[in-house]
Amino acid sequence: MVPLKLSIIIVNYKVSFFTEQCLCSVERAIMGTNAEVIVVNNDPDETAIEYLRPRFPSVRFVQNTANTGFGAACNLAWKQAGGELILFLNPDTLIPEDLPARFITFLESHPETGAAGPRMIGGRGQFLPESKRSFPSPMVSFFKLSGLSALFPRSSLFNRYALGQLDPNQPHSVDVLAGACMVVRASVLHLLGGFDEQFFMYGEDIDLCFRIRQAGFGSQYLGDISILHFKGESLRKGSTGHVRMFYGAMRVFVKKHYAGSGGWFLSFFLLAAIRLRELAAFAGRPFRGLLIPLADSGLTLLSLLLAEQVWIQLINKRVFDVPFAAYAPAVLTAVFLVAAAAGGLYDRNYRASRIFLSTGFAVIFLLAVYSLLPESIRFSRGVILLGGLLSALFIAVLRGILVGNGWIPEEPATLRQRWVIGGAEAYREVCRLLPYDTSGLPVRIDPEGPLWKKELRAVPAYSELIFCAAQGFSYREILDAVVLLRGTARLRFHAAGSGSIVGSDSAADTGTVIVAPGTYRLSQSYYRRMKRMTDVFIAIALLVTAPVSMFFAAGRKAVADAWRVLMAHKTWIGYAGQGNDLPGLARGVFPVYDRGNTANEILDQADRLYARDYDWMMDIRLVIKNYGNLQ
């Protein structure tokens, strides 16, 4: 019997869709290799295994009774494994097809090496410096925790922890490899007893590499081999839990390996760092989240007060004498911002068009509510209109200043365009998974075309790129393209035949997952009720503002259509095609997708996405977008 060369061990904890994509890449990588794959589910809930097992029948799944930590789960698995080499792999990774073979070849030809690891690339194409590290001695840790390593990233002294002086694209002998992707000889693991289970989630890889060095073996960083690591999907970066686990693991390591050599000082320093970082994580995050809404509140209140004075001094020529006038600006500010938030003001899209769209929705909402108030407490339509316009201008200027100085990231919620890099079948598969987007269906780039990389470079900033690994388009090519695209594009990944799309835009979030819903939303009573309520709301808003809109041809047509929608003879947004086999809708004033000369297949696809992912804000955006097209 031929000895098993490689065992790949993956620990899953509440990231089954990332694990699915990881296993898809692993399956392709071990084709023709004498290897096995073991997945340990560290979540007592067996839902992940129920989802994954039918998709990967050749994988051995082990259900843990509790979340025992990364190191303990790895120990449970490698003790059951039969491979001469053990590859520990995080579930939030994608590996190229040649990774296992290159690991095997390298370790077979370098018997002095006990462990090896690759260069890791993040979810946006950036190099991850934790791919290669030195041991956290007291001085190295001091420079890391004090921030000097960040100030001098390429210094061999100040950034010794991340070995900043070494070329990340070249192989090097290093102290520490990342447990996210590390291959270790099974004989070395048996000699050392595997991971130290004192370390729950962080630090176990540093400790293992330290003991590998003590046993007389080396650790090799292979900078010419790359993997994609989404980084930290199981625990959100910056949370108090992450801070406590990370720095707590460093304390355990220092106590274990540096007792008597300045370890007491470093242990004290680490404890202080933990407390400060926990305080920052606890107090800073909510406060930062409130800064922009508080600034918007101040600007909106100022706008309404200015509008009130302009109206009194230049137009109305008299003071408002209704009881509501004294506190109207404050009340209107609160209602205005709630309505603007519902209209998408805080969707992390800082373009002026989104700001004016959401504040315009808020003004319409205020006017609609205003028309229902008793005459005795009505304030002024003119103040609401003028104040809303000033508020939109002030908020747009504020966003421009914040984005221009880099104080907030420009990450639009409504992407400029989606692009699918894959074949025709992969494109259709991805379209079935994607949520509906009013910007239209994705653009396809054929990776078998001669100029596909040139097309990628021409993709506008803040677009979403979905790479589809399939026959004829390898993970190796995808990784090369990801490095090429390093920048503002949002990168997503999908393996042909899988049921999900995954990605991660930064280490501060918990990743993005898109999966196929089971039913059409518009077949559910809740969403049909929301659609009807949205129809009625838009119709009433148009009728209330009829005196203004009647000056325009579109306005006169809108009034007639609003009446038909109120009588349920029409709906504002209807299907672009025939709507066959979809939940029934009345004829639409506007189609969900511009018909033009569009092929019926695309119209049907747009209708299916609309019915599947219906959202009431979608209707409002489409009505605003198409209002000027009324004939």
Buried (B, 14 or more C-beta within 10 A) or exposed (E): EEEBBBBBBBBBBBBBBBBBBBBBBBBBBBEEEBBBBBBBBBBEEEEBBEBBBEBBEEBBBBBBEEBBBBBBBBBBBBEBBEBBBBBBBBBBBBBBBBBBBBBBEBBEEEEEBBBBBBBBBBBBBBBBBBBBBBBBBBEBBBBBBEEBBEEBEEBEEBBBBBBBEBEBEEBBEBBBBBBBBBBBBBEBBEBBEBBBBBBBBBBBBBBBBBBBBEEEBBBBBBBEBBBBBBBBBBBBBBBBEBBBBBBBBBBBBBBBBBEEEBBBBBBEBBEEBBEEBBEEBEEEEEEEEEEBBEBBBEBBBBBBBBBBEBBBEEEBEEEBEEEBBEEBBEEBBEBBBEBBBBBBBBBEBBBBEBBBBBBBBBBBBBBBBBBEEEEEEBBBBBBBBBBBBBBBBBBBEBBBEBBEEEEBEBBBEBBEBBBBBBBEEBBBBBBEBBEBBBEEBBBBBBBEEEEBBEBBEEBEEBBBBBBBBBEEBBBBBBBBBBBEBBEBBBBBBBBBEBBBBBBBBBBEBBBBBBBEEEEBBBBEEEBBEBBBEBBBBBBBBBBBBBEEBEEEEBBBBBBEBBBBBBEEEBBBBBBBBEBEEBBEBBEBBBBBBBEEEBEEEBBBBBBBBBBBBBBBBBBBBBBBEBBEEBE
